[in-house]
Amino acid sequence: MRVATWNVNSIRSRVGRVVDWMVREDVDVLAMQEIKCKPEQFPLQQFEDAGYEVELHGLNQWNGVAIASRLPIENVSVGFPGVPGFGTVKATAAVPASAVVVDDAGLPVEARALGATINGVEVWSLYVPNGREVGDPHYSYKLEWLARLADVTRRRLADQPDLAIALMGDWNVAPRDEDVWDMALFVNSTHVSPPERDAFNAFFTLGLRDVVRDLDVPGYTYWDYKQLRFPRNEGMRIDFILGSPAFADLVTAASIHRNERKGEGPSDHVPVLVDLELDSALDDDRPMIF
């Protein structure tokens, strides 16, 4: 089974590129972030025409996550238990205050996490808060969001040690110095601060593994649109697939698809992909490679 993650930065703007890549690369499951649309705005038909079903969680023109699959999607989870909210409740004529999902503190919960089981593997599409600036309320929100996710993951794996689970997406953390093009430019910045890196590394203490880095796959996954960042290769590695031991044992190959940052209208992120050695109903349909 071929599984990938991609921050698509508006699926309505890039549906053609995304579906074309999925078909071309024979992707079975894609976790998407920043779809930036409500369910009724999602370009579902293009995915269905290519043989994919889609589950999504989108509330407005910001954030939003989705999972597309050629295999049946089961046990869909919108958000995770204890997920914190951020900001203030803003009611509209279309969305009254009573319809807004809030956390225990009354803060609105954003569309940043979606989980599902596909062919016996639990996959999550995650869009970790950016943090904005060190000391900003959004920075505290980011750290709390990661801590709550780690706590849920710890409890899940304690209950099910053999669970094959992948936490995939845009983590908005560059956990190593080599994950940014010039550390000197990131002093006192988000994405590389010690608390953020500690929050990311906490998942490794739970037994999760960076299944792409484990296979020595080099490269960045994000380049800002500004200041010719991509031509200069001034990028960041902030998109990851963290897998439980049971998931990691299934991984046979991994890749970062840098070329998807090229061409007309690309996302500022590129896909990250892994192959799993897993019985699949799709195996008989795969093209033979010599």
N, C-alpha and C positions, 0 to 999 in steps of 0.2 A: 504494500500500500504506500502510495506517495503522498506525503503530507507537507503542507507549506504554510507560512504566515507572511502577510504583506499588509503594511499600512498603505492603503490605496489613495488616501488623501482626496476623498470625494469619489464615490463609486459612480455617480451619475456622469461625472466628467471623464471617467476612465474605464467605463465598462467594456468598451471594445478592446482596449489593451489587456485588461485583466482576463477576460474570457479567452481571448486569442492565446495568451500565454499559458493558461491552464490547459487548453486543448493541445497546444504545441508541445508542452512538457509532460503531458499525460498525467496531470495532477488529479489525485482522487479526492483530496480534502484540502480546502483552503480556508484558513482563518484570516479574516480581514478586520482592519481597524480604521478608524476615521472614515466611516462610510458617509457621514454627514447628511443623513436624510432620515425621514420618518418611514415606517414600513410601507405606506401607500406610495411613497416616492421611489422606492428601490426598483431598479431596472430588472425585475425578476425574469421577464420573458427571455432575455438574452442568455441567462444562465440555464433556464429550462430547455431552450432550444439546443444547448450544448450538452444536455444530459445531466444537469446538476439540480438538486433541490437546495433550498436556502432557508436557514433560520437566521433571524436578525433581531437586534435590539438597538433601535434608534429612536430618539425623542425629538430631535430638531436638527438644525443645520450644523451642530457641533458634535464632536465625538462619534459614538456609534460603532457597534461591532457586529460581525456576521460570520457565519460558517456556511460554506458551500460544499456539497459532497455528491459524488456519484453513487455512494452507498447509502442505505437508509440511516437517517439521523434519529437517534433515540435519546430519551432521558434529558431533554433540554432544560438547562438551568439559566435563568436570567439573573445575573449577579451572583454573589456568594454570600453566605450567612455573615452578618455583621459588617457588610460593606459600608464604609462611611460616606456621608454626603458632603456637599460643599455649596456655599453660596446662600441665596435666599429664594424662597418660593415666589415665583412670578406667575400669577394666574393670568390667563387670557380667555377670550370668548370661546376659543376652541378647546382649551385645556383649563378647566376650573381648578382652583386650589385643592379641592377634594380629590382630584384625580392624580395629583402629583405624588409620587412615591417618596417618602422621607425616611431618614434614619432615626435612631432613638432620640437624637438631639433635635429633630425637626428640620434637619437640613435636607435639601433635595438630592436624591441619589442619581448620579449621572450614568449614561449608557456606556459603561467601560468594561464589562465582563459578560461573557456568554460561554456556557459550557454545554457539551453534548457527548454522548457515547456513539462511536461509529466503529463497527466491526470489532467490538470488544475493547476499544481504546477510548479513554476519556480525553477529549481535547478541549482546551480553553482558548478563546480569543480574548486577549487582554490589551487594553490601552491604558497604561499606567499614567496618572497625572503628570504633567510636565514639571511642575514645581515653580516655574517662572523665575524667581530669584531666591537666593538663600535668605531666609528670614521672612519671606512673604508668607501670608496665610496659606497659599496654595502649596508651598514647600512643606509645611506641617501636615497638610492634607495628604500630600504624596507619601510622606513617611508613615502616616497612620494607615493609609490604604495598603501599602506594602506589608506592614506589620499584621494587619487583619488577614490579608491573603496568606501570609506565612503561617499564621495560627490555624486557619482553616485547613491548609495543606498538611500541617503537622498532625492534626486530629484525623484527617482522612487516611493518611498513611499509617497511623497508629492502629486504626480500625481495620485497614485493608493493606497490609504490607506488600502484597503482590499486585496491587492496583497499577495498571499501565496508564499513566496520566501524563499529559504534556501541557505545560503552561507556556503558551506561545503568544508572541505579539511584540508590540512596541513598549519596551520597558522604560524608556526615557532615562536610562542609566548607562554610563560607559564604565564598566567595572574595573578596567585596567588602563594604565597610562597609554598603552599602545592603541587603545580604542578611540583615541582622538588624534587628529593630525599634528597638534602642537599643544602639549600640556601647559606651556607657558602662557598661552592665551586663555586658559580655562581656570586660572587661579581665582579662587573665591566664587566660582560659578556653579550653577546647578549641574546635574548629571554626573559630576565627578567628585562631589564633596564626600568626605568620609562617612557621614550618616547615611547618604544615599547608597554608597558602595557597601556599607555594612548591612543595610536593609536588603540589598540584592544578594549578598553573600550568605545571608541567613538561610536562603533556600538550599544552599549546598550542605549546611549543617543538618538539614532534614533528610539528606540522601539524594537530592535531585542533582542532575548533571547537565552541564551545557553540552548537549549531544552533538552540536556542530563543531564547537571548539575542540571537543575530544578527538575529532577526526582531523585536526590540524588544518581546518579550512580558514584561509586568511581573508581579510578584506573588511571594508566598512559596509554599513547597510543604509546609511543616510548621508545626504549632502544637501545643505541649504541651497535654495534657489539663488540667493544673493551672492554677489562678488565672485562669480565664476568658481564657486566652490567645487563643482564636479570636475570641470576640465583640469583643475589644479589638484584634484584628488584630496581636497581638504574636507574629509568626511568624519563620520563617527560610527561606531558599532554599538547600536542601541536596540536592535531587534534580535530576539533570542528565542530558542526553543529549549526550555528546561524540562527534562524528563525524569520521572521516577526511575529507580533501578529496573523495574519490569519493563518500562518503556525503552530505556536506554539499551537494554539487551536486545531489543528488536531492530535497532538502527544499524543499517549496513552501509549507508552512504549519506553524504550531506553536501550542500552547495549554497553559495550566495550568488544570486543572478544579477551581477553588476550591470549587464547590458540593458536591463530594464529601466535604468536611469537615463538612457540615451533616447534620441528620437523626439517625436512630436508629443507634447503634453504629458511628460512622465510624472509620476509621483516623485516626491523627494526621498522616498524610501524604495528599497528593492526587495524582492521576495527572498526568503530563506527557506530551504527545502530539505527534507530528509526522506530517505527510503526506509521502509520497514519490511522485515522478513516476516510476513503475516499471511495466513491463508485468506484469500479474498475471492469473492464471486467474480471479480474482474480479471483474475489471472489469465483465464483462457482467452480473453479478448486483447491482451497486450500484444503489440507488434514484436516480432522476433528480431533480435539484434545480433548481428554476426561480427 
